[in-house]
Structures are given as structure tokens and as C-alpha cells.
Amino acid sequence: MFSLLGAFRYRSEVMVQLHAILKFMPELSQLLQTFPTLKTTIKELRKQKMPAAEAACSLSALVIERAVANIPRQNRALTLEQLKQNADNEFQFFRQFAHELEEGKLDARAEEMPNLTLVLGFSLWYLGSLVREGQLSQKACDLYMADVAGLLLGKSDEERRQHRARIATNAQR
């Protein structure tokens, strides 16, 4: 009984965090339905005793990978450039921008910025806030950032896997 309740609570927490990380991803719920093994994957991550925020972070990278696959290279390059321009101050720009959008205060920036930039920028700010609150390890955040950058640069699965392995090795030192 308690195990079932614990599993439900963990899955709920992972899904809440996943939705928070990818708050501005259009049709996120529909996109998640394209992952038939999502529940099983969450169950496995729980068995591995992975914290819920870290599980959500890892799953978010998979969702972004699927979404980015259909975005033209030049749009990905523009997104990467805009993320670099607004990376200072822990991506606070995207937190503020998201807040203004929620209040209906659209301005010229909304027209100039691809939705992918807002989705990724906000996710980077949110994950950084989880690190600052002690809910997510810096390593998990670094892996996410590396994966996002690799996806935007058009790196292959193998290249991104190798980069993740280097980050993991460096984090252990």
C-alpha cells in the first residue's frame, strides 16, 4: 500500500516538475503522449532512487530533443545566440519575460524571439532555481545545458553522449 502511494507521489512530483520546466512548450501534454514508456521510465528512475527534480530534468531533455528535431537549423542557431545573449544573471531575463507574458504584457521582444528561445531560456532559469534551492544537483543542470546546446548545434546522439560522459567524469573529480 505505502509503496503504491510512494510511486504515485513520485510520478506526480516528476510530472509537476516536468510541466514547470517546460512551462512554455506548446502542446506539452500532447507531446508527452508520444512517449508510450513514460510511466515505466519514471518507475525505473524511482527504483534508481533518482530525485524527482532530476528525473524531470532528464525527461525534459528527451522532450526537447523530440521537439527540436523538426526545427530548422537556422532557427536553432538563432535560439542558441539569444540564449547566450541572455545567459548572464542566471537567465533572469527569461523569468521576467515569462512573467510579463503571463500578465499579457507583450512587447516587440515577443515578436522577435522564437518560442523555442522562451521555452529553453525559461527551462534554464527554472533548473537554475532548483539548483539554488538544493532540489537539483549542479551536475544534472550541467548535463541538461550541454544536451540543449548540443541539440541546438545539431550534434549527433553519439557526440552528445560523449559530452555527457565528459561532464560526468569531471563532476566526479
Stockholm file with secondary structure:
# STOCKHOLM 1.0

chainA/1-173         MFSLLGAFRYRSEVMVQLHAILKFMPELSQLLQTFPTLKTTIKELRKQKMPAAEAACSLSALVIERAVANIPRQNRALTLEQLKQNADNEFQFFRQFAHELEEGKLDARAEEMPNLTLVLGFSLWYLGSLVREGQLSQKACDLYMADVAGLLLGKSDEERRQHRARIATNAQR
#=GR chainA/1-173 SS CHHHHHHHHHHHHHHHHHHHHTTTCTTHHHHHTTCTTHHHHHHHHHHTTCCHHHHHHHHHHHHHHHHHTTSCHHHHHHHHHHHHHTCGGGGHHHHHHHHHHHTTCCCHHHHHSCHHHHHHHHHHHHHHHHHHTTSSCHHHHHHHHHHHHHHHHTCCHHHHHHHHHHHHHHHHC
#=GC SS_cons         CHHHHHHHHHHHHHHHHHHHHTTTCTTHHHHHTTCTTHHHHHHHHHHTTCCHHHHHHHHHHHHHHHHHTTSCHHHHHHHHHHHHHTCGGGGHHHHHHHHHHHTTCCCHHHHHSCHHHHHHHHHHHHHHHHHHTTSSCHHHHHHHHHHHHHHHHTCCHHHHHHHHHHHHHHHHC
//
